[in-house]
């Protein structure tokens, strides 16, 4: 007859199987723990996401205006180039601020302030 504790060991060994799904579950569970993002970098990314959301909204308005511009037939058609230039400027600035060198500076500055 088996001792009462021997079956527990068998169950524990079954739980530690290294199947295809086990690795994916472990990786997904541990990703939050293994990825450490400095507060400065996180704040920079959040700020740039907001800026890119604004740029996307302006582009949506521009698309709508261009879709209906042929219907209005004003004496002088509106100039949409200014809106496109503004969005292009916003996106270029966001790209520059999200450059790895800039983010590295924010990460090291954030680490210096962390206790």
C-alpha positions in Angstrom: 0.0 0.0 0.0 1.3 3.5 -0.8 2.0 6.0 1.8 -0.3 9.0 1.9 2.4 11.5 1.0 3.7 9.7 -2.0 0.6 10.6 -4.2 1.2 14.3 -3.5 4.6 14.1 -4.9 3.3 12.5 -8.0 0.7 15.3 -8.5 3.4 18.0 -8.0 5.6 16.4 -10.6 2.6 16.3 -13.1 2.1 20.1 -12.6 5.6 20.8 -13.6 5.3 19.4 -17.1 7.1 21.3 -19.8 4.5 21.2 -22.5 3.8 23.6 -25.3 1.1 25.5 -23.4 3.0 25.5 -20.0 5.8 27.7 -21.3 3.4 30.2 -22.8 1.4 30.5 -19.6 4.5 30.9 -17.5 5.9 33.5 -19.9 2.6 35.5 -19.9 2.4 35.4 -16.1 6.1 36.5 -15.6 6.2 39.2 -18.2 4.8 41.8 -15.8 7.5 40.9 -13.3 10.4 40.8 -15.7 9.8 44.0 -17.6 10.8 46.9 -15.5 10.2 50.3 -17.0 11.5 53.4 -15.4 8.9 56.0 -14.3 10.4 58.6 -16.6 10.2 56.4 -19.6 6.6 55.3 -18.8 5.6 59.0 -18.4 7.3 59.9 -21.7 5.6 57.0 -23.5 2.2 58.0 -22.1 2.7 61.6 -23.1 3.7 60.7 -26.6 0.7 58.3 -26.9 -1.6 61.3 -26.1 0.2 63.4 -28.7 -0.2 60.7 -31.3 -3.9 60.3 -30.4 -4.4 64.0 -31.0 -2.5 63.7 -34.4 -4.8 60.8 -35.3 -7.9 62.8 -34.5 -6.7 65.7 -36.7 -6.0 63.3 -39.5 -9.6 61.9 -39.1 -11.0 65.4 -39.4 -8.8 66.0 -42.4 -10.1 62.9 -44.1 -13.7 63.9 -43.4 -13.0 67.4 -44.8 -11.4 66.0 -47.9 -14.3 63.6 -48.4 -16.8 66.4 -48.4 -14.7 69.1 -50.0 -16.0 68.3 -53.5 -19.6 68.7 -52.4 -19.3 72.3 -51.1 -17.9 74.0 -54.3 -16.8 77.2 -52.6 -15.3 80.0 -54.6 -11.9 79.2 -53.1 -11.3 75.6 -52.0 -9.9 75.3 -48.5 -6.2 74.6 -48.1 -5.7 71.4 -46.2 -2.0 71.5 -46.5 -1.7 73.4 -43.2 -3.5 70.6 -41.3 -1.4 68.0 -42.9 1.8 69.9 -42.1 0.8 70.3 -38.5 0.1 66.6 -38.1 3.3 65.7 -39.8 5.2 68.0 -37.4 3.4 66.4 -34.4 4.3 62.9 -35.6 8.0 63.8 -36.3 8.3 65.4 -32.9 6.9 62.3 -31.2 9.3 60.0 -33.2 12.2 62.1 -32.0 11.1 62.1 -28.4 10.6 58.3 -28.5 14.1 57.8 -29.8 16.0 55.2 -27.8 18.6 57.8 -26.8 16.0 60.1 -25.4 14.3 57.3 -23.6 17.6 56.1 -22.2 18.2 59.5 -20.7 14.7 59.5 -19.1 15.4 55.9 -17.8 18.7 56.9 -16.1 17.1 60.1 -14.7 14.2 58.1 -13.4 16.5 55.5 -11.8 18.5 58.3 -10.0 15.4 59.5 -8.3 14.1 56.1 -7.3 15.0 55.1 -3.7 
